[in-house]
Amino acid sequence: MGTELAGLIKADLAALTNDANRLAIAPPADHSAPGTFNNSQGAFSFTQSMKDALASVDSEDRAAADRMAAVDAGKSDDLVGAMLASQQASLSFSMLMQVRNKVMGAVDDLLKLPV
């Protein structure tokens, strides 16, 4: 059991090392997505990325709410589409909360570092 686990760990480590080496020699990706880079300085903007993600989650939630309201009012028969939109908005919100939790955990770890 222990040798099998050690073998699996070594295989995973080798795969990660290969992926890291492949990324290290890969040409830089085009990061021209809106809001991910500051155009004036060419620097990454975490704040803008989070604002864009928050706006995206909010727009998905509003679209799902509009679709559900249309079904409730009898203006639309697309109950399946409304439910799918609602689930997609819920998953997007859950993902955003997980990112927030990871960032807050990282900030807490940084604050705990000795100066």
N, C-alpha and C positions, 0 to 999 in steps of 0.2 A: 504493500500500500504506500509506504513512504517513498520507495524508489519510483513508483509510478507517478506520484505527485511531484517529485523532484524532476522527473523527466518532462512532465507537462509544464512546469514552471520554466525549465530551460528552453523548451520549445517556444513558449510565449515570449520569453526574453529575447530569443533569437529573432522572432518575428517583429518585435518592437524595434530591435536594433536595425533590422533591414529596412523597416519603414522610416526610421529616423535618418538613416544614411540616404535613402531615396529622396526624402524631402530636403536634405542638406544640399544635394546636387541638382535638384529641380530648379528650373528658372523661376524667378519670382512671379507670383500670380498677379493678375491685373485686379486690383482692389478699387475699381471705379464705381462701386455701389454707392448710392447717395448716402451721405451721413457717416460713412465709416472712416473716411480720411478727411483731414482738414486740407482743403485745396490750396490755401495760401502757404502752408508750411510743409505739406506732404506727410504730416504726422497723424497717427491714429488717435481718434477721439472716442474714448470709452463713454463719456457723457452723452455724446451725440448718438452713439450706437444704442445706448439704453433708452434714450428718448424716442428713437425710431422704433425700437422693439415695443415700447409702451404704447406708442401711437398705433402700431399694427395690431396689437392685442385689443386695444380699445375699438378700432374700426371693425375688427371681426366680431366683437361683442355687440356693437351697435347693429351690424348687418344681421346677426342672428336674432336679435331682439325685434328688428323690423320684420324679418321673415316669420317669426312666431306670432307677432301682432297681426300680420296679414292673414295667417291661417286662423287665428282666433276670431278675427272679424269676418271671416268667410270670403275674403277677397282672393284667397289662394287655396288651391287644393294640394299643394306640395308639402304635405306633412313630413314626408321622409327627408326632403331637402332642408326643411326647417330644423328637424331634429339633428341632421348631420352638421348643419351650420352651428347649432347650439353646442354639440359635442366638440367640434373643432375649436370653438371659442373657449370652451372649458379647458381643453388640453393646452391651448396656447397660454391661458392664464396660469395653469399649473406649472408649465415650463418656465414662465417668467418668474414665478414665485421660487422655483428651485434655483434659478440663476441668482435671484436676490439673496436667497439663503446662503449660497456658496460665497457670494461677494461679501456678505456681512460676516461670515465665518472667517474669511481671509483677512478682513479688516480687524476683527477681534484678535486673530493670531499676530497681526502686525503690532497691535497695541500692547500685546503681552511681551514683545521682544524687549530684552534689556537694552538700555541706551548706553 
